[in-house]
Amino acid sequence: MRKTLRAALKEGFANIAVVCGAWHVPALAALPAAKDDNELLKGLPRIKTQATWVPWTFGRLSFASGYGAGVEAPGWYEHLWTATDQVGIRWLTAVARALRDSGVDVSSAHVIETVRLSETLAALRGRPQPGLPEFNEAVEAVMLFGDNLPMRLIHQRLIVGERLGSVPPATPMTPLQQDLAAEQKRLRMKPSAADEELILDLRKPLERERSHLLRRLLLLDVAWAQGGERAEGKGTFKERWRMQWQPEFEVKLIEGGRWGNSIAQAAGASAMHKATLETALPQLAALAQAVMYAELGDALSQVMQRLQAEAAVAADTTHLMQALPPLAQLLRYGDARDTDRELVGAVVEGLAERVAIGLPLACAGLGEEAAEKMFEHIQQVHAALRLLDRPALLADWKRTLAAMSEQNDLHGILQGHCCRLLRDTGAMDDAETARRFSVALSTANDPARAAAWIDGFLRGSGQILIHDERLWALIDAWVSALPPAAFTSLAPLLRRTFASFTSPERRQMGERAARGPAQAGSAAAAVDDADYQHARAARVLPAVTRLLGIDK
């Protein structure tokens, strides 16, 4: 830097401005002899470099970002620089607009009174015109009625600001940066420092390509968008993202250039590299899901081979169960993304078969905490297999559930849940369900185990208890026969079970309990004696069982 200054002085320039960090100023204030600098640089290796510019944001220029030489209010200073007249009125108008966009009611009268109050505060403090402190106090008093919480929004959007700089198109960039810029222009996705929401409809080619770009960037650790989960509403073809560009993403793009010269090539190579380093099945399954959603077919085949190799030697059934649901979701999304779902079919079948074989042994002798975790895994695997709609896999799973429902060394919550899943899939009829309830609630069993069995069977849905008279009577008789000491110890567990029911379900159960056993029985008899039109009902049963996924 000193050599450059000497060259400028030699050319005759008298007034020279140096833009640099504050730490460099002392070294440039007084120039030593040129021979000293030449001696200092002598012998140092010469490295060919290329410089580029990185767009910066107001947030990165502020003190709040941790930048020691930052300023307090970049957005405010920009306003002072650009507003040629009526600085206060223009600023408070922008404040009112930001509050309105966030759902705060602000009228023109609010703006007028805020201007007057800010000018009065400045006069009281002996200042020629209001500054940022006066404007902030006036906004909080008049527009927000003393509530300082929305001031955080004003600070973020206006005082600091969300502006992102730009660089000329001719600025030197790496091939990966150039490819991203071309993709952003083609897909009409302008980067912004503001935190924005983006909902993509995967049925539209343009928006599906946008989703591919965002997911490929995630594989390069460039989190321009986060989320990607299914948006609320009908169908599975909409994604919800949160978008915000950060300057450090430019650095990550430069680092990602080692994987390729295009976003697709670099994302695929990065995913394959991550797959070679990963050994955990859940993480490999999530990586495969991300690769498929990013439409990286070449990388997907290699990631799936890596997943299959790890699954073949994995001994932990829990890891196999964690890997299965993401792959099931991956297969389901194949329709909306025009991808080949059969790429992962063999891996899914292998995982499902190994889970069905190893689950009974993995569940044996589990304690309370481990049983709760396994309960969640069983639920997720069951939902995944129902989602796949592959009869062979579902039949194997039902046989596993049937074996576990009679396994004596199984925790009560798991045994009861297996019975519930069998009943939901049609593998256990009402009579067998009532018999299992009767056995589980017999006086020969430990009351705590019986309560856990009920919890596993009923958790999350009380409809079966409302509509099945025999199960209601069995539980009612069991609770009534409990000794006072046993009832006191089991009440928290039963309360947790019933707390998982919806409010309408709990209300119906309370009304039913208030009627008493006699009225409940007479109601059941009245229902049994009703004159149903069985022939008409039989016509819709095939369609109903198919919609509910019940195998008959």
Beta strands, then each sheet from edge to edge (+ up, - down):
strand 1: 196-201
strand 2: 225-230
strand 3: 238-243
sheet 1: 1+ 3- 2+
end
